[in-house]
Amino acid sequence: MHLNTLRPNQAARKARKRVGRGIGCGYGKTCGRGHKGLKSRSGGKVAPGFEGGQMPLRKRLPKYGFTSRVSATTAQVRLGELNALTAATIDLDALKKADLVTRKTTRARVFASGTLNRPVHLVGLAVTKGAREAIEAAGGSVRTAADAG
């Protein structure tokens, strides 16, 4: 055996289909595409999800879910994150300055996650029941917009 005598097996390399070379090759004229229709055209392929005119599965299934547009401007703040703030009273502006909420945030809610090491005074922020108890236990106070009005 020599390197110059090596050949692949007879069926290992299949010759490519040469279409449009006359009726003798079997792939002349329509070139195996049949007559008319979407798949006979150049660039014609069936779109993903197309089911032959039948109502597609994605449209048969029920719609579900809802995304509130208010949630885009509402932020959630953990109780433990309030330890990093040095301000005496914490309101929405103080949270924005500390980069705890984004600039477009219009309302924030403090929820009980983590521990509070110092007394804080919240003004104009929504607070969960557990967070309110933890703030008051640490010696702080909570004044929401509803309390003021």
N, C-alpha and C positions, 0 to 999 in steps of 0.2 A: 504494500500500500504506500502510495506517495501522495504528498499534499496536492500535486497538480492533477490527481485522478479523483479527488473527492467530489462527489455530486450529491445533492439532496435526493431523498426518495422520490419516486415517480409522482406520488399524490401529495407530497409535502408542499409544493408551491403551485397553486392553482392560477392559471392564466386569467388576467382581468377580462371582463366582459367588454368586447369592442362593439358598440352599438352604432347603428346607422351606416352599415357597410353593405347594404343590399339584401335581397331576399334569401340568398344562399346561406347566410350565416345564422338565420333564425331570429336575428335582432335588427332587421331592417325596417324601414318606414316608421312604424309606431315605436320601435325599439323596446318592446316588452311593456309598454305603458298602457296598452289597450286603446280604445277610442273614446274621445271626449272626457269630460269630468275634471274635477279639481286636480287629481293626481297625475293627469296626463299633461298638464300645462307646465311650462318652465317656471320654477319657483313655487309651484303649487304644492303645499303640504297642509295636512289637517292640523288645525290649531290645537294646542294642548287643552284638554277638557272638552273638546267637541265630540258629541255623541251622535252624530248623524242626524241632527234635527230634533232628536228626543230632548226633553227638558234636562239639562245637565244636572248632575248630582249636587253641585255647589249651589244651584238655584232651587233645587227641590228641598234642601234642608232648611229648617226654620232659622230665622234670624234670632240672635240672642245677645244679651249684654247691653250695657249702657255706660258711656263715659261722660261724667259730669264736666262741664266747662268750668265750673267753679273750682274743681280740684286742681286746675292748672295754676291758679293763683293762691292756693291754700298750702301752707307748709306745716309739717309736724316737727316739733322740737322735743327732744328727750329731756327728762328731768336732770340727768347727769351732765348735759351740755351747758346748763345754766351756771355750773361752777366756774366755767372759764370766763364768764362775764364779770367785769369789775364795777359796772354801773350800779348805783344805789337802787334805782327803779328800772325795771326791765320792761320795755315796750317794743313795738314792731321796729322802730328806728334803731334801737340798741341791738336787736337781733341782726338787722341788715348791716350795721357797722362791724359787727363781730363775724360777719360772713356765715352765720348759721342758717340764714334764709336768703333767697335770691332777691334781686332788685324788683322783679315784677310781682313779688308776693304782696297780697293785700290783707291777708288774715293768717294767723298762726294759731296752732293749738299745742299746748304742752301736755304730754302724756307721761305716765309713771313708768320710766325705764331708767334704771341707775339710781344712785343715791345723791342726796343734796347735802353738802357739807356746811353750808352757811345760810343765814336767813336772806331771802330774796323777796322783793316786792314787785309783783306783776301788775301791769296796768294795761287794760285794753286787749288782753289775750284770752283766748278760750282755754279752759283748763279741764282735764278729766277729773272725775271724782277722786281717784287714787292719787293723782298728782296734787290736787288741792289739799288732801289730808297730809301728804308728805311735806308740802311747803309750809303749812301751818304748824306741823310738828317740829320743823326746823326753826320756827320763830318768825317766819315770813308772813306775807299777806297777799291776797289776791283781790284785785278790783277789776272786774270785767266791764265791758261796755253796758251790759244789762244792769249791773249793780249801780253804775253811775246815773243811768237814766231812770 
